[in-house]
Amino acid sequence: MLNLLKLEGAVSKMPSWKSIVAVVGVLGVTGATLAGCGNTTTTNAQNSNAPGSTPASSTNSSLTIGVDNGSPTFQDNFNPFAPSNRTGTNYIYEPLFFVNNMDGTVTPWLGTSYQWQGNTKLIVTVRNGVKWNDGKSFSAQDVAFTFNYLKKYPSLDSQGVWQVLSSVTANGDQVVFTFKRPNVPTFYQIASTLIVPEHVWSTITEPAKEMVTNPVGTGPYVVGTFTPYQYTLRKNTSYWQADKVKVDTLIFPVLGNNQTAALKLSSGQWDWATLFLPNVKQTYVDKDPNYNTYWFPAGGIISLALNLKKAPFDDVQFRKALAYAVDKNQIAQQAEDGYVSVASQTGLILPGQKQWLDSSLPNQGTYPYDLQKAKQILQQAGYKTNSQGKLLDKSGKPISFSIEVPNGWSDWIQTVQVIQSNLAQLGIDVTVSTPQYAAYSQSMSTGQFDGALLAYGGTASPFTSYNTLLNSQFAVPIGQSATANQERWSNPQVDSLLSNWQQATDQATQKKDASQIEQVMYNQLPVINLFYGATWSEFSTKKFTGWPSASNPYALPAPYGQPPLMILTHLQPRS
């Protein structure tokens, strides 16, 4: 995998169930594909010359952000419904609530509060006094319109909210979400949906194809200038919390290649970026040690998925032996340059989700490297070795299998090479298979694989991770396309726990269900968790302070998705 946007290459390029998992909006970063051409929406939104936007600002009141891959030459499109749009789109449109995916903390945004009536009706109160950036008033009707628009055009419903909703209606300053059946965790998908104005979108009949050059949003920024080399966003001075926004201008340059991007960051031309940099202290921090800093918090889990419909992978003792035999610390150091930590086998991302952790599990649910214990487990389970030291399955055949990773994903390839070396010590022959991403995805989906690296997690509630990983409704027969649970796990107890969790509005009950699922994850190993995928983020404090950090993790430090809304209302000019 290319070093640039390294985790984004891991987590955002997940298999086809990405729409089910509410991963932080990374897909817009890569800019790999461009939306089809359509009509151009040129509303009365504020542009660089419109009232309410700030004039061109000085260097000290701007941030240059190295994140928006793909040349602006091809598309000046800020359509929140387009398959691919500018990263800056999420600086213009806003959700009902900001959800910190690291720990699940919910902060009121366009919505001020919410309450459940039973477990099939959610009532959200929206904020008064908010204006769209064309001067029209925002209302609960806009919220109801947005969700019903997703229903009218199902391809827009990337988070699948209408799989569980039966209706969304506005009543005064409240929006009532009625569910077909209990599904309390869907709150997080509702909370993070970007809201659009009814007066603009109600006449648009091909929303995914619409070219939006002057977007109408409620957010802190409006479109400034656009050239083939960069575009700018300027502060929306009529923003409902404009007093908290201290950065006047955001500059999004074309990224270029890895070497060019790293040079621009380290030389101070960029203020904020999301790059993988070998030896980040030397290559970035030491270039301006008073100001240059970084934070690489966990943003997902990278695991070894084994095809549970094949032997010996269907044997929990075999999987447990592999969990001990794989040196995850070596992987973290060798494949990820020591920037990441070994992942808990519970499926939780720690420390952010520590409030969900079953304290009875040893070592926070991590499996230590213990080759002798792995050998002992195999021996006790009836596995033998031949005279050449090869491990034999229970029919007497030497065990060998392949592990698939997408071609070019260098850190994943290095990960499998470590696994290959580790398992050779058990007498297992592992082949590293590197198909193109499309072939890898197809193999995973149809179950035509032995083993593969799999990215999951990074969601506000661990329920979403567990549901997509473990729910047997996704475990379709080999040969059919699975949208989730591609390892084909099936366990009635887990299904029941997930169902209970969906119906529970109190966290005590949810935690009880989570604890039992963690026990299954730890003891039965549906997948073997390896390490946490990092959210790469480097930033300078020369102009602005107040960035998120390990000591103040109020948001992921990502310049994509929804974290910038929270970050840009926290930054303060350096005095």
Summary of the structure (lengths in Angstrom):
residues: 575
radius of gyration: 24.2
end to end distance: 40.6
largest distance: 81.8
contacts: 1978
relative contact order: 0.17
helix: 33%
strand: 21%
